[in-house]
């Protein structure tokens, strides 16, 4: 692996910068599986809270959901966007920090992207090359591959990226997944999913983005293709954001626009091999970089979208 690529993944972005928590992050366990299990004890997934003490939480491995305060937010994704925000709220709720016996009422409710960001932030603070990855998980529900965020870190000893999913106590819960060293074919990578749908090789309805509309097929895989690209550039977008040119038209792109995404996807199949080309696209293609938001729309940048 080229050293400048590893150096890129040691760097942080807006969401993974440790800020005042750098020393605290470095004090946490170095073993990734131990660290992942510790993080799992600080959070509740919004689906787990919604389902209560059933399904994945039938044995109360995530705690008694009946104890979660009625007045707390049922999902804090829109509030705790960055790693420091996540950690600050955890300290506010329990000043001991990351502890194994954290009470349910003192946990935060977030989804997989936030666990992934926190894991990357901690590893980066320790000097470990790490990156978030956005794609689809086929191991949650039969017949469907759910939108999901996981992580990779680079092992110098083994000279490879190790893929892991720290968003739950999967192994303890009986899921047949080696979650802290996942085989690459156990995850549906966004670029592979996108190209499979585009070619007609795979029924796009297999891929599900769990928004209120339950977006499937091309709309879901395009969204995650761009999320994965941004994540590889250390810019881990949350679900509220997309490149602005896609706003309201993600399912109605021209053939030319789809062919642009084809080229991006083919490079994302091997992001280390094509790192230089991906980084050039990141620096050059404004349409992939300019992000919408509730307050700043696509025209606020003064962009001539027809010429991008």
C-alpha positions in Angstrom: 0.0 0.0 0.0 1.3 3.4 -0.9 2.2 5.5 2.1 0.4 8.6 0.9 -2.8 6.7 0.7 -2.4 5.5 4.2 -1.6 9.0 5.3 -4.8 10.2 3.7 -6.8 7.8 5.9 -5.0 8.9 9.0 -6.3 12.4 8.4 -9.7 13.5 9.6 -12.5 15.5 8.1 -15.3 17.6 9.6 -17.1 14.6 11.1 -14.1 12.5 12.4 -11.9 15.2 13.9 -11.5 14.4 17.6 -11.1 18.0 18.8 -10.7 18.1 22.6 -11.3 14.3 22.8 -8.1 13.2 21.1 -6.3 12.1 24.3 -9.5 10.4 25.5 -9.8 8.5 22.2 -6.1 7.4 22.5 -6.8 6.0 26.0 -9.5 3.6 24.7 -8.7 0.0 23.8 -6.4 -0.6 20.9 -8.0 -4.0 20.0 -10.7 -3.2 17.5 -13.2 -5.9 18.6 -12.9 -4.8 22.2 -13.3 -1.2 21.2 -16.3 -2.0 19.0 -18.1 -3.9 21.8 -17.4 -1.0 24.1 -18.9 1.5 21.7 -22.0 -0.8 21.2 -22.6 -0.5 24.9 -23.0 3.3 24.6 -25.6 3.5 21.9 -29.0 2.2 20.9 -30.0 1.9 17.3 -33.3 3.6 16.5 -34.7 0.3 15.2 -33.8 -1.5 18.5 -35.5 1.2 20.5 -38.6 1.0 18.2 -38.8 -2.8 18.5 -38.2 -2.7 22.3 -37.4 -6.0 24.0 -38.0 -8.1 20.9 -36.2 -9.5 17.9 -32.4 -8.6 18.2 -33.0 -7.5 21.8 -35.1 -10.4 23.0 -32.4 -11.3 25.5 -31.9 -7.6 26.5 -28.4 -7.6 25.1 -28.9 -3.9 24.4 -30.7 -3.2 27.7 -34.3 -2.9 28.8 -35.9 -0.5 26.3 -38.7 0.2 28.7 -36.3 2.3 30.7 -35.5 4.7 27.9 -37.1 8.1 28.9 -40.2 9.0 27.0 -39.1 12.6 26.7 -35.8 11.9 24.9 -35.5 12.0 21.2 -36.2 8.6 19.5 -33.3 9.2 17.1 -30.5 11.7 17.5 -29.0 11.5 14.1 -30.0 15.0 13.1 -28.4 16.4 16.3 -25.1 14.5 16.9 -23.5 14.8 13.5 -19.8 14.7 14.5 -17.7 12.5 16.6 -17.1 15.2 19.3 -20.9 15.8 19.4 -21.5 12.1 20.0 -18.9 11.9 22.8 -20.0 15.2 24.4 -23.5 13.9 24.8 -22.3 10.6 26.2 -20.3 12.5 28.8 -23.2 14.7 29.6 -25.4 11.7 30.2 -22.8 9.8 32.2 -19.6 11.7 33.2 -17.6 8.4 33.4 -17.4 8.3 29.7 -17.4 5.0 27.8 -18.3 2.5 30.4 -19.6 -1.1 30.1 -22.4 -0.6 32.6 -24.0 2.5 31.0 -27.7 2.6 31.8 -30.2 2.5 28.9 -31.5 5.9 29.9 -27.9 7.3 29.5 -27.3 5.9 26.0 -27.7 7.9 22.8 -30.0 6.7 19.9 -28.2 6.8 16.6 -27.9 4.7 13.5 -25.0 2.9 11.7 -23.4 5.9 10.1 -22.8 7.5 13.5 -21.2 4.3 15.0 -19.0 4.1 11.9 -17.9 7.8 12.2 -17.1 7.3 15.9 -15.0 4.2 15.2 -13.1 5.9 12.4 -12.5 9.0 14.6 -11.1 6.9 17.4 -8.8 4.9 15.2 -7.5 8.0 13.4 -6.8 9.6 16.7 -4.6 6.6 17.5 -2.7 7.0 14.2 -4.4 4.0 12.5 -5.5 4.5 8.9 -9.2 4.1 8.9 -12.2 4.8 6.7 -16.0 4.6 6.8 -17.7 2.7 4.0 -21.3 3.1 2.9 -23.1 0.2 1.1 -25.6 -2.5 1.8 -25.8 -5.3 4.3 -27.4 -8.6 3.2 -27.1 -10.2 6.6 -30.0 -8.4 8.4 -33.0 -9.6 6.5 -33.4 -12.4 4.1 -34.0 -11.3 0.5 -33.1 -7.7 1.1 -29.8 -5.8 1.4 -30.3 -2.9 3.8 -28.4 0.4 3.5 -25.6 0.3 6.0 -22.3 1.9 7.1 -19.3 -0.1 8.2 -15.5 0.5 8.7 -12.1 -0.6 7.4 -8.7 -0.1 9.1 -5.3 -0.9 7.7 -3.3 -3.6 9.4 0.4 -3.1 8.8 1.1 -6.6 10.2 -1.1 -8.3 7.7 -0.7 -5.6 5.0 -4.4 -5.4 4.2 -7.6 -3.5 5.0 -9.7 -5.3 7.6 -13.4 -4.8 7.2 -15.6 -4.7 10.3 -19.1 -3.8 11.4 -19.3 -2.4 15.0 -23.0 -1.5 14.8 -24.3 -4.2 17.1 -23.6 -7.3 19.3 -24.0 -9.5 16.2 -21.7 -12.3 17.3 -23.2 -12.5 20.8 -26.7 -12.3 19.3 -26.1 -15.5 17.2 -25.7 -13.8 13.8 -23.4 -15.9 11.6 -21.0 -13.0 10.9 -17.4 -12.6 11.8 -18.0 -9.0 12.4 -14.5 -7.8 13.2 -12.9 -9.4 10.2 -15.6 -9.7 7.6 -15.0 -11.5 4.3 -15.2 -8.9 1.5 -18.1 -10.8 -0.1 -20.3 -10.6 3.0 -21.1 -6.9 2.3 -22.7 -5.4 -0.8 -20.3 -2.6 -1.7 -22.1 0.4 -3.2 -20.1 0.4 -6.4 -20.8 -3.3 -7.1 -24.5 -2.8 -6.3 -24.8 0.2 -8.5 -23.1 -1.5 -11.5 -25.1 -4.7 -11.0 -28.4 -2.7 -11.1 -27.3 -0.6 -14.1 -26.3 -3.7 -16.1 -29.5 -5.6 -15.2 -27.5 -8.3 -13.5 -29.4 -7.8 -10.2 -32.9 -6.9 -9.4 -32.6 -3.4 -7.9 -35.5 -4.0 -5.5 -33.0 -6.1 -3.5 -31.3 -2.9 -2.3 -33.2 -0.8 0.2 -32.6 2.7 1.6 -34.7 2.8 4.8 -36.0 6.3 4.5 -39.7 7.1 5.0 -40.4 6.2 1.3 -38.3 3.0 1.5 -36.3 3.9 -1.6 -35.1 1.0 -3.6 -33.3 0.1 -6.8 -31.3 2.8 -8.6 -32.3 5.6 -6.3 -30.9 3.7 -3.3 -27.7 2.6 -4.9 -26.9 6.0 -6.4 -27.3 7.6 -3.0 -24.9 5.1 -1.4 -22.5 5.3 -4.3 -22.1 9.0 -3.6 -22.0 8.4 0.2 -19.2 5.9 -0.3 -17.2 8.3 -2.5 -17.5 11.0 0.1 -16.6 8.7 2.9 -13.4 7.6 1.0 -12.5 11.3 0.8 -12.9 11.6 4.6 -16.3 13.4 4.3 -18.9 11.1 5.8 -22.2 12.6 4.7 -25.3 12.0 6.9 -28.6 11.0 5.4 -30.0 14.6 5.2 -27.4 15.5 2.6 -26.7 14.7 -1.1 -24.9 16.4 -3.9 -27.2 19.2 -4.7 -27.6 18.3 -8.4 -29.4 15.1 -7.4 -31.9 17.0 -5.2 -35.4 15.8 -6.2 -34.3 14.0 -9.3 -32.2 11.1 -8.2 -34.5 8.7 -10.0 -34.6 10.8 -13.2 -31.0 11.3 -14.3 -30.0 11.6 -17.9 -28.0 8.9 -19.7 -25.0 11.2 -19.7 -25.3 11.7 -15.9 -25.6 7.9 -15.3 -22.6 7.3 -17.5 -20.6 9.7 -15.3 -21.7 7.7 -12.3 -20.7 4.5 -14.2 -17.1 5.8 -14.4 -17.1 6.8 -10.7 -18.4 3.4 -9.7 -15.8 1.5 -11.8 -13.1 3.3 -9.9 -14.7 2.8 -6.5 -14.6 -1.0 -7.1 -10.9 -0.7 -6.3 -10.5 2.6 -4.4 -6.8 2.1 -3.6 -5.8 1.2 -7.1 -7.7 4.2 -8.5 -7.0 6.5 -5.5 -5.3 9.2 -7.6 -8.1 9.3 -10.2 -10.8 9.4 -7.4 -8.9 12.2 -5.6 -8.7 14.1 -8.9 -12.5 13.7 -9.4 -13.0 14.9 -5.8 -10.9 18.1 -6.5 -12.4 18.8 -10.0 -16.0 17.7 -10.2 -18.0 20.3 -8.4 -21.3 18.5 -9.0 -20.2 15.7 -6.7 -19.0 18.1 -4.0 -21.6 20.8 -3.6 -24.1 19.6 -1.0 -27.7 20.5 -0.4 -29.0 21.2 3.1 -32.2 22.4 4.6 -30.9 26.0 4.6 -28.6 26.1 1.6 -30.1 24.9 -1.7 -28.4 24.1 -5.0 -28.7 27.6 -6.4 -27.1 29.3 -3.3 -23.7 28.5 -4.8 -24.4 30.4 -8.0 -23.6 27.3 -10.0 -24.6 26.9 -13.6 -25.7 23.3 -13.3 -26.1 22.8 -17.0 -22.3 23.3 -17.4 -21.1 21.2 -14.6 
